[in-house]
Amino acid sequence: MGLPQTEPAARRRLRALTVYLRERASCGRRLAAEGLLERAAAHGVERAVLLRGVEGYGHHGLETDRLLSLSEDLPLVFLAVDGEERVAALLKAPELASCGLATVEQIAETAAEQQGEQLKLTVWLPRYGATGSRPPAVAALRLLRDAGARTGMGFLGVDGVIEGSRRRARLIGRNRQVPGLVVGVGERKVILAAQDRLNRELAPYGSTLERVSGLAEPDQAVLLPEGRGDHWKISLYLPAGSGERHRPLYLSALERLRELGAPGATVLRGTFGFFKGQRLEGERLLRLRRETPYLVTAILPPELGPKAVERLGELPGEERVLTVERVPAYLPLANGERR
């Protein structure tokens, strides 16, 4: 079950706007993230979510939750999904002048609209079900794993909008209706079968499909993406655990991207995830160390894309998954517009 549609899906030309910013980025007297969410609700946007990263860097320097002095301005990712007109309106929001890079990607809700042998499925879900028991994300990830997806991860939203209604997380309370995301990557037939079951059994806020132009596991060549996008979007799905010099794998990935001169990267911590059909790993009670998966995302100019794919492909480990896409990217100008 998806969101109500006012016109046939084939005519909707669905788009996803992703904005990379910082917690303390401001527009006038209010935070830029707050302004974006308010505008999304005012425009009646179907779906929007705010995700808090755990580490990242960009024109504003390094941010990490590992060091107290650098944890006050963590990276954020704002994602909104709707038709072309509403996404275009958000792209002109004055708050974006305080943000970093933004991308707009073409997505779909049905198989007929999205081609490609490899697909990425994004499922929008509330934090908890109607009874407040086990998170729906856990059920969604198990379904994706059992269907044969290569990898899947769940992410908690800290704020969001569903059908124009604000769903803000509170310090006290279970925040049951705050939206979160489950992302699964795999072969077309696997992902489409999983999407059908998820829509029927979990009644999510909605789900979308994206073509994955390049998809590789360790020791596999990456099919370099084609398309009209002017930037490369690289997504590296990493399991819990250490890599080089006993450091978390995501730190090694960030280090390689910085060495290449990549303008920025963001790390999101998953709540739960799986790789190659293995058991779910993620947050557990009564454990001193986190065993959570991570997603490293970087938007790179064309000249750096192939180099980054090569360098990230050298990371140790047999479970990681790397995807590559071509996307249109927009940079802020002084007047708040994008180029």
ABEGO torsion letter per residue (X at the ends): XBBBBABBAAAAGBBBBBBBBBAABBBEABBAAAAAAAAAAAAGBABBBBBBBABEBBAAEBBBAABAAAAABBBBBBBBBBBAAAAAAAAABAAAAABBBBBBBBBBABAAABBEABBBBBBBBBABBAAGBBBAAAAAAAAAAAAGBABBBBBBBABBBBGGBBBBBBABEAGAABBBBBBBBEBAAAAAAAAAAAAAAAGBAEBBBBBBABBBBBGBBBBBBBEABABBBBBBBBBBEBBBGGBBAAAAAAAAAAAAGBAEBBBBBBABBBBGGBBBBEBBBGBABBBBBBBBBBBBBAAAAAAAAAAAAABBEAABBBBBBBBBBBBBBAAGBBX
